[in-house]
Amino acid sequence: MKNIAIFASGSGTNAENLIRFFRTSRFGKVRVVLTNRKDAGVINRAQSLEVESLVFTREQFYSSQEVLDLLVERDIDYIVLAGFLWLVPEYLLLPFENKIVNIHPALLPKYGGKGMYGSRVHRAVIEAGESESGISIHYLNQKYDEGDIIFQARCKIEPDESPDSLAKKIHELEYDYFPNVIEGLLKEL
């Protein structure tokens, strides 16, 4: 069984979904949730599900190897980003090569990059007149949303679609596919 660390910055709905899913998996278990925001909702979600949560600062993340040390101490095999908005530094990418995955709320390579997250993405997709959107699960590299794509799922954009209604469709795809795709990757390790 592989130990998973989840990095999240926000409310933590995807993190909660992953924690619940991996409670019954034979291939992985969420061992710890890490966040860069002491007020992030993901902390309460993790604690309510009896998963350790840790908060780190920008300095700890970028100017030291403290976060790597925390992962090594907990015997982490795999990292999942679930709404984590900082670029991951090379000192974390190298020891976890092809073992860090992210989910993006659009069909990459379109609508990715720095600053493209949440409702900003949905608004941009609708304003561009796209007929579909979806999710992209991809490996991490040194650039925002440019790692190799592992999986994509699509949904139709209706003529009267709003960023909020599109977000609901995207969340459903995330909840349905993200845990299963990760479990499939863990089976291959």
N, C-alpha and C positions, 0 to 999 in steps of 0.2 A: 504494500500500500504506500502511495506517495503522499508526502506532506505538502499542502498547498498554502501559500501566502496570498492574500488578496490585498491589493493596494486600491484605496478608494478615497475620494475627496468630498463626496456629497452625502445624500440621504441614505444610500446604501441598499436600495431595493434589489439591484442585481447581486450584490454581495450576499444579502439575506437569501435570495433564491439559490445561489451556489452553495451556501452553508447547508441549507435544508436538503438539497439534492445529494450532496456528498456525505450526509449522515448515513445513507444506506448504500453507498457505493463500495464495491470491493477494491476499487482501483485508486481512490484518493480520499483525503480528508482535509478539510480546512483547519489548519492549525492556528493561524494568526491572521488578524486584519490589521493593516498598517494604514495610517492616514497622516496627511500633512495639515489637517485642520482640527484643533481641539474642540470645535463646536460641530463637527460633522455628525450627521444623523447616523452614519454607519457605526459609530461607537456604541450607541445604545442598542442597535439591532444585533451587533455581535455579542455584546454582553448578555442580552436577553436570551441568546441561543448558546450561552456558555462557551463562547470562543474568545480567546484573549485578543485585546485590541491595544495597539500602541500608537502613540502620536510622536512624530518627529518634526524637527524644524528644518528650514531650508539649509541652514548651516550644517546640520547633521547629515543631510542628504547629499549635498554637493561638496562640502569641504572636509569630509571625513569618510571613513568607511564603517561608521557605526551601524548603519542600516544593514550592510552586508553581514556584520558581526551578529546582529540580532537574528538574521535568517540562518546563519550557520549554527548558532546556538540551538535553534529550534529544528534543525535537521530538515530544512525546507528543500524540496526537490523541484517545485514548480511555482511560478508566479503568475497571477492573473490580475490584470488591471481592469477594474470595473468602475469607470467614472473617475479615474485618476488623471489629473490634468498637467502634471509636470513631466518634462522630458527626462527619461531615465538615464543616469550617467553611465559612462563606459565601464566603471568598476563593478557595476551590477550586471551589465549586459554580457560581459565576457564569461563569468563563471556560470551564467544561466543561458548560454547561447541556445537558441531554439527551444527554450523552456520558459519564455515570458510571452504571454499572449494578451492582446487587447481586443476590446470590442468597440466598434465605431458605428454611430447611428446613421450611416449612409452607405451607398455603394461606392466604395473606393475604386479607383483613385480620385473620383470626383468628391468634392465637398469635404476634404480632409485638410489637415495642417494646423498650425498654431492658431488658436482662437476659434476653431471650428468644433463646437461641442453643443449638446443640448438643443435648445430652441433656435439657436443661431443656424445650425445645420438645417433643421426642418424649414425654417423661413427661406433660406437660400435655395433649397431644392424646389420649393413651391414657386418662388419668384422667378426661377429659371424656366418654369413651365415643364418640368420633368413629368413623365407619365407614370414613373415608378420610383420607389426608394427602397430602403431595406437596411440590412445590417451587414457589416464586414467584420469577421474575426480574423485577426492577422498576428503574425509574429512581430516582435518589437525590434527596431534597429535604432540608429542614432538620429533619426529624423521623425517628426510627427507623422504618423499614419502612412508611412512608406514601406513598412515591413511586408514580407511576402504574405499574400492573402491565403488563408487556410480554407475559409468557407464564407459564402454569402447566401442570404435569403432575401426575397423580394416581396414587396407589397405594392398594390396599385394606388395611385394618387387620384382621388376623385376631383371633379371640376370645382367643387365647393370646399376642398380640403383646407383646413387651417393648421398652423403649426401645432396646436394642441391635439387636434384629432390625429394628425400624422404621428405625433409622439406616442399616442396610445397604441397605434398599430406597430410602431417600432418596438415599444416595450414588450408587446406580446411576442414578437419574433425573438427578442433577446431572451425572455424567460423560457421560451420553448426550445431554443437551439443552443444557447451558450453553454449550459451545463453538459449537454450531450456531446457537443463538439470537444469540450475539454476532456471529458471522460474518454472519448475515443483517442485523443492524443496521449493520455496517460496509459492506456492499454498498450500503446506502441513502445513505451519506454522500457 
